[in-house]
Amino acid sequence: MNRERLPYELEASWKEKDMAGGETVDAQVLIMRTNGCCWAKAGNGGCTMCGYRSASLTGVTEEDLNKQIDLALSKYKGEPFVKIYTSGSFFDTNEIPESIRERIFSEYSGCKRILVESRPEFLTSDLVSTLPGTLTVALGMESSDEEVLRTCINKGFTAAQSKAAGELLKDGGIGVRTYLLLKPLYLTESRAIDGAVESARFADPFSDEISINPLNVQHATVVERLWKRGEFRSPWIWSLIEVMKRLSGTVNSRIMSSPSGGGSQRGVHNCGKCDHDALAAIERFSFTQDPKDLEVQCECKSTWERYMQSERLLGTADDLGRAFGSDLMIR
């Protein structure tokens, strides 16, 4: 039986490793319960892959948010890096009122680094001028391809808007982490790889870090509906490794990935036998940036290559492994 979700409780919190000041450090991660993403609530269905609306409620008050901060502080053990996520945008005052934002920055003023997320429309020159220099803002650009943003993701803003927001933040001395989506809906595996590489090169001039996020099938989304019908396969880990290899040494930004649901059928996965080692390689590379850390061996790499060849020959992005069985893969 599911316990009632209360508005004064954090959605989740945990500790993990990340980078701050060029060093690997401990990070406190918080997901706050807010009134939800404005885009998801706008009556247009929101982003096709996003199930984070389930992390939001209605009627969350400023008092509720203050209690969530109190709870976060009770768990804080002096980590140099703090990441604060909501189901939408940190700078949307319907989610995080200005007073709450100011309290968060004050309470964590001793941190080396704070990270929050925002859609680009909430970022203005007046706002940026008030932000602490320890802040990094994560921009969910997802893709530099405007047609992909419009048709495959339903993002509600353009790559040009993300670029403008990133440049505004950089000019204001604020760090920028750009999120890119690996394998948006309707794209074949090979097109998804090419698109992620192209998007990273587009984002590099206005980014300090580029996080490649393989699509994870979340509940109650358009992606889940098609995934259940066999019309979508989460990306291969080999595809993520390929993107990182192509970008390594060609961009100035730190290339990283921390896949959600990695190794599961809903998340980025290979054959199952090599998933753990392949994901560990990606984690190592995310910190070292050494392409040697991406070297993984498994016989399923040839299956991945045949899978992409089959997609090209058949002209489909359906999950061929589920639809036809491995015997029909091109050998």
URMO-V80054 format. One record per pair of residues at least 6 apart in sequence whose ideal C-beta (glycine too) atoms are under 7 Angstrom apart, sorted by the first residue. I is the first residue (numbers start at 1). J is the second residue. D is the distance in whole Angstrom. If there is no record, write none. Layout:
I J D
I J D
//
This chain:
5 57 7
7 33 6
7 57 5
7 59 7
7 60 5
7 64 4
8 64 4
8 67 4
8 68 6
9 33 7
9 68 7
10 30 6
10 31 6
10 32 6
10 33 7
10 68 5
10 71 6
10 72 6
11 31 4
11 32 7
11 33 5
11 55 5
12 31 4
13 29 6
13 30 5
13 72 7
13 75 6
14 29 5
15 26 6
15 27 7
15 28 6
15 79 7
16 27 5
16 29 6
17 24 6
17 26 7
17 27 7
18 25 7
18 27 5
18 81 5
19 287 7
20 80 5
20 81 5
20 112 4
20 113 4
21 112 5
24 287 6
25 80 4
25 81 5
26 79 4
26 80 7
27 79 6
27 81 4
27 82 7
27 83 6
28 76 6
28 79 4
28 82 5
29 83 5
30 72 5
30 83 7
30 84 5
30 85 7
31 55 6
31 85 5
32 65 7
32 68 5
32 84 7
32 86 5
33 55 7
33 56 7
33 57 6
33 60 6
33 68 7
34 56 6
34 60 6
34 86 5
34 87 6
34 88 7
34 95 4
34 96 7
35 56 6
35 57 7
35 58 6
35 60 5
35 94 6
35 95 6
36 53 6
36 56 3
36 87 5
36 88 6
37 46 7
37 53 7
37 56 7
37 87 5
37 88 3
37 89 7
38 88 6
38 92 6
38 94 7
39 46 6
39 119 7
39 156 5
40 46 3
40 50 7
40 53 5
40 88 7
44 154 7
45 154 6
46 53 7
47 153 6
47 154 6
47 155 6
48 152 7
48 153 6
48 154 5
48 185 5
48 221 6
48 222 4
48 223 6
49 153 7
49 185 7
49 215 6
49 218 7
49 221 6
49 223 5
50 218 7
50 221 7
51 218 3
51 219 5
51 220 6
51 221 5
52 87 4
53 87 6
54 219 7
55 87 4
56 87 4
62 97 6
62 99 7
62 100 6
65 100 5
66 100 7
69 103 6
69 104 6
69 107 7
73 107 6
80 111 6
80 112 4
80 113 7
81 111 7
81 112 6
81 113 5
82 108 5
82 111 5
82 114 5
83 115 4
84 90 7
84 104 6
84 116 5
85 117 6
86 95 5
86 96 6
88 95 5
89 95 6
89 117 7
89 118 4
89 119 5
89 122 5
90 96 5
90 116 4
90 117 6
90 118 5
91 118 5
91 122 4
91 123 7
91 127 6
92 122 6
105 132 5
108 114 6
111 134 6
112 134 6
113 134 6
113 136 6
114 134 6
114 135 5
115 136 5
115 138 6
115 177 7
116 137 6
116 138 7
117 138 4
117 140 7
118 137 6
119 157 6
120 139 6
120 157 6
120 161 4
120 162 5
120 164 7
120 165 4
121 157 6
121 161 7
123 165 5
123 168 6
123 169 7
125 168 6
128 168 6
128 169 6
128 172 4
128 174 6
129 172 6
131 172 7
131 174 6
133 173 5
135 174 5
135 175 7
136 175 3
136 176 7
136 177 5
137 169 5
137 174 6
137 176 6
138 177 4
138 179 6
139 162 5
139 165 6
139 166 6
139 176 6
139 178 5
139 179 7
140 179 5
141 159 6
141 162 4
141 178 5
141 179 7
141 180 7
141 203 6
142 149 6
142 153 6
142 155 6
142 179 7
142 180 6
142 181 4
142 184 7
143 149 6
143 153 7
143 159 7
143 180 7
143 181 6
143 184 6
143 195 6
143 199 5
144 159 5
144 198 6
144 199 4
144 202 4
144 203 7
145 195 6
146 158 6
146 159 6
148 184 6
148 195 6
149 155 4
149 158 7
149 159 6
152 184 4
152 185 5
152 186 5
152 187 6
153 181 7
153 184 5
159 202 7
163 206 6
166 176 5
166 178 7
166 206 3
166 207 6
167 206 5
169 176 5
170 176 6
170 206 6
175 208 5
176 206 6
176 207 5
176 208 5
177 207 7
177 208 7
177 209 4
177 211 6
178 203 4
178 207 4
178 210 5
179 211 5
179 213 5
180 196 6
180 199 5
180 200 6
180 203 7
180 210 6
180 212 5
180 213 7
181 213 6
181 215 6
182 192 6
182 196 5
182 212 5
182 213 6
182 214 4
182 215 6
182 235 5
182 239 7
182 240 6
182 243 7
183 189 7
183 192 4
183 214 7
183 215 5
183 235 4
184 215 7
185 222 7
185 223 6
185 226 7
185 232 6
186 317 6
187 195 7
187 317 6
188 311 4
188 317 5
189 235 7
189 236 6
189 239 6
189 307 6
189 308 5
189 311 6
190 308 5
190 311 7
190 312 7
192 235 6
192 239 7
193 239 5
193 242 5
193 243 6
196 212 6
196 243 5
197 243 6
197 246 5
197 247 6
200 210 5
200 247 5
200 251 6
201 251 6
203 210 6
204 210 7
204 251 4
204 252 6
204 253 5
207 253 5
208 253 6
208 254 7
209 253 6
209 254 4
209 256 6
210 253 5
210 255 6
211 256 5
211 257 6
212 240 6
212 243 6
212 244 7
212 255 7
212 257 5
213 257 7
214 234 7
214 235 5
214 240 6
214 259 5
214 267 7
214 268 4
215 223 7
215 234 6
215 235 6
216 234 7
216 260 4
216 261 4
216 266 6
216 267 5
217 223 6
217 224 5
217 227 5
217 234 6
217 266 4
218 224 7
223 232 6
226 232 5
230 318 6
230 319 5
230 322 5
230 323 5
231 318 5
231 319 7
232 319 6
233 319 4
233 321 7
234 266 6
234 267 6
234 268 6
234 269 6
235 268 5
236 270 6
236 304 5
237 268 5
237 269 6
237 270 5
237 275 6
237 278 4
237 279 6
238 270 6
238 301 6
238 304 4
240 257 6
240 268 6
240 282 6
241 278 7
241 282 7
241 294 5
241 296 7
244 255 6
244 282 7
244 285 6
244 294 6
245 291 6
245 294 6
247 255 5
248 255 7
248 289 7
248 291 4
254 289 7
255 289 7
256 286 4
257 282 5
257 286 6
258 286 7
259 267 6
259 268 5
259 279 7
260 267 6
261 267 3
262 268 5
262 279 5
263 269 6
263 275 4
263 276 7
263 279 6
269 275 6
270 278 6
270 298 7
270 300 5
271 298 7
271 300 4
271 303 7
273 298 6
274 296 6
274 298 4
274 300 6
277 296 6
278 296 5
281 293 6
281 294 5
281 296 5
284 293 4
285 293 4
285 294 5
303 329 7
306 329 5
306 330 5
306 331 7
307 320 6
307 329 6
309 330 5
310 320 5
310 329 6
310 330 5
311 317 7
311 320 7
313 330 7
//
